[in-house]
Amino acid sequence: MGLATAHATALLRLFGLPGVAVASDHPALAWRRAGLMAVTGRADGPGLVAPVALTAAADGALAALQAVAPGADLPENGALLLGERARIFALARQGTVSANGSCHLLDTADGRIALNLPRQDDWELVPALLGEAAADWAALQRIVATRPGAEILEQGRLLGLAIALDQDVAAPSVPFSMAQLAPPQPRDAVPLVVDLSALWAGPLAGALLAAAGAQVVKVESVRRPDGARGGSPGFYDLLNAGKASVALDFTDAADLRVLRRLVRTADIVIESARPRALAGLGIDAAAEVRRGATWLSITAHGRTGEAANWIGFGDDAAVAGGLTAAMRQGWGEALCAGDAIADPLTGITAAFAGWASFRAGGGRLVSLALSAVIAHACGLHRAHGEELRHWQALADSDEAPLYRLRAPHRPAAALGADTAKILAGLRPPS
């Protein structure tokens, strides 16, 4: 049984469903054909394959979604989605720096951390992180090199920075956890998806659910809309075209009441906020699940305990999930691999879990942590020594074209374009 087939079968069995055979390229060939060698390795060195079968995990998860949504118009394969953004943005490998430049692997006094500073606000927290100012990454590295990694990690998490230790981790047996809080109520209707998420993983899950036939409503704050709107229009359209757009003021009491009513109508809810943020808006995930909804909670490191408050993005979460450790063990040095790869892999996995749960009757809270999804995928298979050299030779000699990039069918809706229409259709409060 191939790796993608084994992964798809394991996912389907979580819902009591039979397995499915998956046609998937060899992990090394899929890595190259997805364009991921361009963003893996040193800037002045050759493109490298990852020693772990992340592409097989992506192919398996997408095939599992296709199995439970047989009429879905889904992408060619899951691996394509892992390299899609890097190809659209023409990103390049940068060694110990993420392809988008915001996450750096930094040597500490006793190991290595990944620190992600994508916003100016994050840089303004550096003096509080280190006890002294650092004007740039070089200065930051000089200071970090004198401090224990665990100390920096703890302080960074307290400050709300995206930070992780470069360490190997045990692979969880499943990529997500589920809590069944209500008796299943099987249904065949078109599900209504309320997408409260932003950036990449959650919006991708919403886009794949729309491709499977769901009605998806993207909900944003008028004060702080999805930050991805300011990026590449083409990539944003791929993630959000076909969704209705509702914009509300989350500081306004009347709009908050509308938000809660909208959430109460959803069959599937997607969110990527820390649990306390939604609680502050008066939204109770468990209550929505108890009425029969499927709740997809996407976090960096989990929604329970201390981890529920930890910030993370795709690149640093991949480090936390052991991807850099796998690169270090396979290639002898710590290097970034892929482009925020925890995001698309989690998005594909979330879409499968959401649709499968809905078809099985709902009533489930599904928790997907970016770092855990990567850790699980890294545990599918690791190539070492001669096998890894064989993988690299396969990729280097491959002359097949890259997977064909998708094109959005139409532009995504403008912020709030459908607010009036969607709200007019809401049921009156009981």
C-alpha positions, 0 to 999 in steps of 0.5 A, a space after each residue: 500500500 502506497 503512503 498516500 493510500 495508507 494516509 487516505 485510508 487512515 483518515 476515512 476509517 476515523 469516520 468508519 468509512 472504507 479506504 480508497 486507493 490513491 494514485 500519487 507520485 513518488 514523494 520526491 517527484 511530487 516535491 519537485 513537480 509541486 515546485 517545492 525544490 525552489 523553496 528548499 535548500 540553501 540560496 547558493 545551493 541546489 534545490 533539495 527534496 524533503 526527507 519526509 512524505 508531506 506530499 503523500 499526506 496532502 495527496 491522501 487527505 485530498 483523495 479522502 475528501 474526494 471519496 466523501 464528496 465524489 462530485 467535488 471539482 477538486 484540484 489535481 492533487 494535494 501536492 500542488 496546493 503545497 507549492 502553489 503560493 510559492 510559485 505564484 509569488 515566485 519565492 526562492 529558497 533562502 536556507 535558514 530563512 523562510 521563503 517569504 523572509 519573515 521566519 528565521 532559524 536562529 542559533 541559541 546557546 544550546 540549540 536553535 529556535 524559529 522566530 517569525 516576525 511578519 509584522 512591524 508590531 512583532 519587531 516592536 516586541 523584540 526588546 521585551 523578548 531579549 531585554 535589549 533592542 535589535 535593529 535587524 536580524 543580524 543583531 538579533 542573532 548575536 543576542 540570541 546566540 548567548 541565551 538558552 532557547 527555552 528561556 527565549 521560547 517561554 518569553 516569546 510565547 508570553 509576548 504573543 510572538 510566533 516562536 518554536 524550538 527546532 526539535 524532533 517530536 513524536 508523530 501523533 497517531 492522527 493529525 487532528 482530534 475530535 470530540 463528539 458532543 451531540 448525537 449524529 444526525 445524518 443529512 444530505 442537504 447542502 451544508 452552510 459553512 461560516 468561515 471565520 478564518 483568515 490567511 491560508 489554512 482556514 480559507 483553503 479549507 473553505 474553498 475546498 468545501 465550496 468545491 465540494 458543493 457547500 455554501 460558504 459565507 466568509 465573515 470578516 471584521 470591518 476593522 480588521 479584515 483578512 490580512 491576505 486581502 492585502 497580498 496577491 489578488 490572484 492567490 486570495 481569489 483562489 482561496 476565497 472566490 465563490 464565497 459570499 462576503 459578510 463584514 461586521 463590526 465586532 465592537 458593535 453590540 448589534 453586529 455581534 448579535 448578528 454574528 452569533 445568529 449567523 454562526 447559529 445557522 451554520 452546519 460547519 464553522 471554520 475558525 482560526 482564532 485562539 479560543 479566548 478571542 471567540 469567547 470574548 465575542 460571545 461565541 461558544 464553540 461547544 454549544 454550537 457543536 451540541 446543537 449538531 454543528 461541525 466546528 473546525 478549530 485551526 490553531 498553531 499548537 492546539 486549543 487546550 491548556 497553555 498551547 491554546 494561547 500560543 501564536 504560530 504561522 505556517 513556517 514556525 509551526 512546521 519547525 515545531 512539528 519536526 520538519 526542520 529536525 527532519 531536514 537536519 537529520 537527512 541533510 546534515 544542517 537545519 534548513 527551511 523546507 517549503 513555504 509555510 507548508 503547515 498551512 496548506 496541509 492543514 487546510 486540506 485536512 480540515 476540509 476533509 474532516 469538515 465534510 466527513 463529519 457533516 455527512 456523518 451527522 455532525 456534532 463534532 468539535 475537530 481540533 487541528 493544530 498546524 504543528 500536529 498536522 506536520 508532525 503526523 505527516 513527518 511520521 508517515 515515512 522518513 528517508 535517510 542515507 542512501 534512500 534519501 540520496 535516491 530520492 534526490 537523484 529521482 527529483 534531479 533527473 525528473 523532466 516532467 512538467 510542474 503540476 499545472 497551476 490553478 486559475 481562479 474562476 472569478 475574483 473573490 467578493 469585495 469586503 462585505 459585498 453580500 452582507 445585506 443579502 445574507 443577513 436578510 435571509 437569516 432566521 429571526 432570533 428565537 
